Amino acid sequence: MTAINTRDPLPPDGMPGCALPGTALAGVLPGINACVHCGFCLQACPTYLNLEDENDSPRGRIFLMRSLLEGTISPDDQSVHEHIDRCLGCRACEPVCPSGVPYGQLLEATRATLLESRRIPHVARLILAVFARPWALRPAMFFSRILAATPIPTLMSGMRGRIGFAMAMLASTGRSIERSPYRASGTGERGTVASLRGCVMEGLFTQTNRATERVLTMNDYTVVEARGQQCCGALHAHAGDLETARKLARRNIAAFDGSGASFVAVNAAGCGAAMKEYGHLLRDDAEWHERAESFSARVRDVSELLAAAGPKPGGSMPITVTYDAPCHLQHAQRITQAPYAVLAAIPGLELIPLHDSDQCCGSAGIYNLIEPETSDAVLAPKLANIRAAGAPFVATGNPGCLMQIGAGLVRDGIGARSIHPVDLLDASYAALGQ
């Protein structure tokens, strides 16, 4: 590749010198020009650390983006697709970037532009199609729950390849924590909250969604329903299908605005990050941009709402837990302390530090099914650190992370289970009545 003088910015979209005018990638030129190629991102990037290829680092990928716009490489160059596809989109590069490069937005725009020269892989296309259509998602999740309740996923979890790992992920969804039923009550004085049900959360982690509603009620929020809500669109945006992501965003904005809620609570870090950026997603939509900005300002991770309320302490639970930070909670939303506040509200809970808890687990939405080898390489050190910590519970606040880590624990025979922090707090509140 020909070296680029990074001090000279590329021309604005549509002017001579831009090889891809009018594309999503051309639209994020300011972000590309902000990169000074300092290299601070290298040690934060899980694909660079595992693959040791400069093209698989944020700096290297931004170089490829610039080259596409300059016309020195073509959008149908398979090596470009390979390096862009390998990116987890974990956004660990963003907090360490001194120039504030919005790498997540650059990645989505690049993938959207590259879609014009090739189609999304078949497996990803099928999953995205199902998630965008409630009439297809509901039966898919129903049969997944039925299958997860049988011994089949556990028996098949040792198989090699995508099927074995998918079965291990399903097997992990049934390994939560026992709790006694209790009636949640609070004053409601902290305002109204509508919760995002989500796709995988409502489909495979239904009890976590109900726990979310109970713990918010216990901490004096009034939980209301947002009818008509759909998939948040995060998976579609990450894959470059920005048009479907925008359609889903508009439907969600309308649904949650109709609920009249003061806050939108999200217990899935990836969904929360996407919904907080609806304003950017719909920046060119004159009718929806303001509504999107207003909506995003009301979105909160459930841990943010609970930390703002205290949260109230629960009953004693003498258990040992280690915490793994979801990438889209820590790096994209910049939320680090709120989950610890949730865990600290549980008397008797011992929190064991997890080495490199800020490193990606390799889930990245459906990445683990599309790029299984790289995903496994990223997950391996995470599992080694969990084994070393020795805690029977690994708390993390994202369904992809819960299933990715959970599958690894099942396949490696590690005697621990992944669990959402909200489930632990809910079980603690249940213990108050015992």
Residue pairs with C-beta under 8 A, 6 or more apart in sequence:
1 63
1 67
1 72
1 73
2 72
4 63
4 66
4 67
4 70
6 35
6 36
6 37
9 29
9 33
10 17
10 18
10 29
10 32
10 33
10 66
10 69
10 70
11 17
11 18
12 18
12 29
13 21
13 22
13 26
13 27
13 29
14 21
14 22
14 26
15 21
17 70
18 26
18 29
18 69
19 68
19 69
19 70
19 71
20 26
20 68
20 69
20 71
20 75
20 113
23 109
23 112
23 113
23 116
24 108
24 109
24 110
24 112
24 113
24 242
25 65
25 68
25 69
25 106
25 109
25 110
25 112
25 113
26 69
26 113
27 109
28 102
28 105
28 106
28 109
29 69
31 101
31 102
31 103
31 105
31 106
32 62
32 65
32 66
32 69
32 106
34 99
34 100
34 101
35 59
35 62
35 97
35 99
35 101
36 98
36 99
37 59
37 62
37 63
38 59
38 98
38 99
39 59
40 96
40 97
40 98
41 57
41 58
41 59
41 93
41 96
41 97
41 103
42 48
42 57
42 58
42 59
43 49
44 92
44 93
44 95
44 96
45 56
45 57
45 58
45 92
45 93
46 88
46 90
46 92
46 359
46 360
46 362
46 378
47 56
47 57
47 86
47 87
47 88
47 374
47 378
48 54
48 56
48 57
48 58
48 60
50 374
50 377
50 378
51 86
51 374
51 377
53 60
53 83
54 60
55 61
55 63
55 64
55 79
55 83
56 83
56 86
56 87
58 93
58 97
58 101
58 103
60 83
61 83
61 84
61 87
61 107
61 110
62 101
62 103
62 106
64 73
64 80
64 83
64 84
65 106
65 110
67 73
68 74
68 75
68 80
68 110
68 113
73 80
74 80
75 113
75 114
75 116
75 117
76 117
76 118
80 114
81 114
81 118
84 107
84 110
84 111
84 114
85 370
85 371
86 371
86 374
87 107
88 327
88 360
88 362
88 364
88 367
88 374
88 378
89 104
89 107
89 238
89 364
89 365
89 367
90 327
90 328
90 331
90 360
90 364
91 103
91 104
91 327
91 328
91 331
91 332
92 327
92 331
92 358
92 359
92 360
93 101
93 103
94 100
94 101
94 102
94 103
94 104
94 331
94 332
95 330
95 331
95 334
97 103
104 273
104 277
104 332
105 277
105 280
107 238
108 237
108 238
108 240
108 242
109 242
110 240
111 238
111 239
111 240
112 240
112 241
112 242
113 240
114 240
115 240
115 241
119 125
120 128
120 239
120 240
120 241
121 370
123 162
123 366
123 369
123 370
124 239
124 366
124 369
124 370
127 235
127 366
127 369
128 235
128 236
128 239
128 241
128 244
129 136
130 136
130 137
130 140
131 137
131 199
131 231
131 235
131 236
132 230
132 231
132 236
132 244
132 247
132 248
134 230
137 199
137 203
137 231
140 203
141 199
141 200
141 202
141 203
141 204
142 203
144 170
144 203
144 204
145 203
145 204
145 206
147 153
147 170
148 170
148 171
148 173
148 174
148 204
149 174
152 167
153 167
153 168
153 170
153 171
154 167
154 171
154 410
156 163
156 164
156 167
157 164
157 165
157 167
157 168
157 171
157 407
157 410
157 411
158 164
158 411
159 167
161 372
162 369
162 372
164 411
165 368
165 369
165 372
165 407
165 411
166 369
168 406
168 407
168 408
168 410
168 411
169 403
169 404
169 406
169 407
170 204
171 406
171 407
171 410
172 402
172 403
172 405
172 406
172 407
172 409
172 410
172 417
172 418
173 204
173 205
173 402
173 403
173 406
175 406
175 417
175 418
176 207
176 208
176 417
176 419
176 423
177 393
177 417
177 419
177 423
177 424
177 427
178 427
179 423
179 426
179 427
179 430
179 431
180 430
180 431
180 433
180 434
181 430
182 214
182 429
182 430
182 432
182 433
184 213
184 214
184 215
184 217
184 218
184 429
185 217
185 218
186 217
186 218
186 219
186 220
186 221
187 220
188 217
188 220
188 221
188 222
189 220
190 219
190 220
190 221
190 305
190 308
190 309
191 221
191 222
191 262
191 263
192 221
192 222
192 223
192 224
192 259
192 260
192 261
192 262
192 263
193 216
193 221
193 222
193 223
193 224
193 261
193 262
193 263
193 264
193 265
193 305
194 223
194 224
194 225
194 226
194 256
194 259
194 261
194 263
194 264
194 265
195 209
195 212
195 213
195 216
195 223
195 226
195 264
195 265
195 266
195 267
195 302
196 226
196 229
196 232
196 252
196 264
196 265
196 266
196 267
196 268
196 271
196 272
196 275
197 209
197 229
198 209
198 231
198 232
198 266
198 267
198 268
198 271
198 399
199 231
200 268
200 399
200 400
200 403
201 208
201 209
201 267
201 268
201 271
201 399
202 209
204 399
204 403
205 399
205 402
205 420
207 423
208 267
208 420
208 422
208 423
209 267
211 420
211 422
211 423
211 425
211 426
212 265
212 267
212 302
212 422
213 223
214 426
214 429
215 302
215 306
215 311
215 422
215 425
215 426
215 429
216 223
216 265
216 302
216 305
216 306
217 223
218 311
218 312
218 429
219 305
219 306
219 309
219 310
219 311
219 312
220 309
221 263
221 265
221 305
221 309
224 259
224 260
224 261
225 259
226 255
226 256
226 258
226 259
226 261
226 264
227 255
227 258
227 259
228 251
228 254
228 255
228 258
229 251
229 252
229 255
229 256
230 248
230 251
230 252
230 255
231 248
232 248
232 249
232 252
232 268
232 271
232 274
232 275
233 244
233 245
233 246
233 247
233 248
233 249
233 252
233 274
233 281
234 245
234 270
234 271
234 273
234 274
234 365
235 365
235 366
236 242
236 244
236 245
236 248
237 245
237 274
237 281
238 364
238 365
239 366
242 281
245 274
245 281
246 281
246 282
246 285
249 275
249 278
249 281
249 282
249 288
249 292
250 282
250 288
252 275
252 278
252 295
253 278
253 288
253 291
253 292
253 295
256 264
256 295
256 298
257 291
257 295
261 298
262 298
263 298
263 299
263 300
263 305
264 275
264 295
264 298
264 299
264 300
265 300
265 301
265 302
265 305
266 272
266 275
266 299
266 300
266 301
266 302
267 301
267 302
267 397
267 420
267 422
268 397
268 398
268 399
269 301
269 326
269 327
269 328
269 329
269 332
269 333
269 397
269 398
269 401
270 326
270 328
270 365
270 398
270 399
270 400
272 299
272 300
272 301
272 328
272 329
272 333
273 328
273 329
273 332
273 333
274 281
275 295
275 296
275 299
276 296
276 299
276 332
276 333
277 296
278 292
278 293
278 295
278 296
279 289
279 292
279 293
279 296
281 292
282 288
282 289
282 292
283 289
285 292
301 329
301 333
301 335
301 338
301 397
302 397
302 422
303 329
303 335
303 338
303 339
303 341
303 342
303 397
303 421
304 335
304 338
306 338
306 341
306 342
306 345
306 422
306 425
307 337
307 338
307 341
307 342
310 341
310 345
311 341
311 342
311 345
311 425
312 345
313 345
313 346
313 347
313 428
314 345
314 346
314 347
314 425
314 427
314 428
314 429
314 430
314 431
314 432
315 347
315 428
315 429
315 430
315 431
315 432
315 433
315 434
316 347
316 348
316 428
316 431
317 346
317 347
317 348
317 349
317 424
317 427
317 428
317 431
318 348
318 349
318 350
319 348
319 349
319 350
319 392
319 393
319 424
320 349
320 350
320 351
320 352
320 390
320 391
320 392
320 393
321 343
321 349
321 350
321 351
321 352
321 391
321 393
321 394
321 395
321 424
322 351
322 352
322 353
322 354
322 357
322 386
322 389
322 391
322 393
322 394
322 395
323 339
323 340
323 343
323 351
323 354
323 357
323 394
323 395
323 396
323 421
324 354
324 357
324 361
324 382
324 386
324 394
324 395
324 396
324 401
324 405
325 336
325 339
325 357
325 358
325 396
326 396
326 397
326 398
326 401
327 360
327 364
328 398
329 335
329 339
329 397
329 398
330 336
330 358
331 358
339 395
339 397
339 421
340 351
342 421
342 422
342 424
342 425
343 349
343 351
343 395
343 421
343 424
343 425
344 351
345 425
345 428
346 424
346 425
346 428
347 428
349 424
349 428
352 389
352 390
352 391
353 389
354 385
354 386
354 389
354 394
355 385
355 388
355 389
356 381
356 382
356 385
357 385
359 378
359 381
359 382
360 378
361 378
361 379
361 382
361 396
361 401
361 404
361 405
361 408
362 368
362 374
362 375
362 376
362 377
362 378
362 379
362 382
362 404
363 375
363 398
363 400
363 401
363 403
363 404
363 405
364 375
364 400
365 400
367 374
367 375
368 375
368 379
368 400
368 404
375 404
379 404
379 405
379 408
382 405
382 408
383 405
383 408
383 409
383 412
383 414
386 394
386 405
386 409
386 414
386 416
387 412
387 414
391 416
392 415
392 416
392 417
393 416
393 417
393 418
393 419
393 424
394 405
394 409
394 416
394 417
394 418
394 419
395 418
395 419
395 420
395 421
395 424
396 402
396 405
396 418
396 419
396 420
396 421
397 420
397 421
397 422
401 418
402 418
402 419
402 420
403 418
405 418
406 417
406 418
408 414
409 416
409 417
409 418
